[in-house]
């Protein structure tokens, strides 16, 4: 599966699940601004979108579009934590 197929599958699943009222909060693990329109559409369905990103250089547009964002950091031993 290439990057574009994976992005399409993620967007499709996020929108379908929101429409079917399967969640209240979507955790969007990406730093890619291509997800901004999907996040905005999910929010019109009264869902919260939290951007979980893995590097400080992720899309500021995506972070500001989402209701909240969390930066995942990895310590020297390989453990992940939110910042």
N, C-alpha and C positions, 0 to 999 in steps of 0.2 A: 504494500500500500504506500503510495507516495504522499508527500506533504499535503498536496491539494485535495486528494481523496480523503485523507484523514480529517482535514479541516471541514470539508463538506459533510462528512459523517458526523462530526462533533456538533456542528451547527444544526443539522437535521434532527439529531437526537435531543438537543437542548430545546429546540422550538416545539417539537412534537410532545415532549414530556411536559413542557410548560402549558401547552394548549390542553393537554389531558389532565392538568392539575395534579401532576405526580410529585411536585415539590413546591416549596415556598422560597428556597434559596438555592441558586445555581452557583456552584464553585467552578469558575472558568480558569483552568490551569493553562495559561498562555500569556505571552507578552506581545502577541501579534495584533496590530491595529486592524487587521482584516476581520476581527471578531466584533468590532464596534457596532455595525448594523444589527447583528444578531442580539447583542446585549441590549440595545435600545428596543428592539422588538419584544424581547422577553419582558422587559420592564413595562411595556404597554399592557401586558397580561397580568400586571400587579405582582410580579415576582422580583425578588431582590437578586442582584448579580454581584458576587464577590470575585474579584480578580486575584488569583493566586499566581504569582510570577516568580521566576527562578533567577532573575538577574536584575540589577539596578537599571540596566539600559533598556528595559522593556518599554512598550509604547505608553507614553504619558497620556495620549488620547484615550486609550483603553482604560487606564487607571482612573481617569477623571469621569469617564462615562459610567463606569460601574459604581454601585452603591458604596463599595469599600474595596480595599486592596490589601494584600498581605505579601510581603517579600519573604521567600523561603531562603534561608541561609544554611550552609553546611559547615560544621565545625571541623577541627583538625582530625577528629576521630571518625568522621563520616556521618555523624548524626545531624539530622535536619531539625530546624526550629524556625518559627515565625518571628519576624521582626516588625 
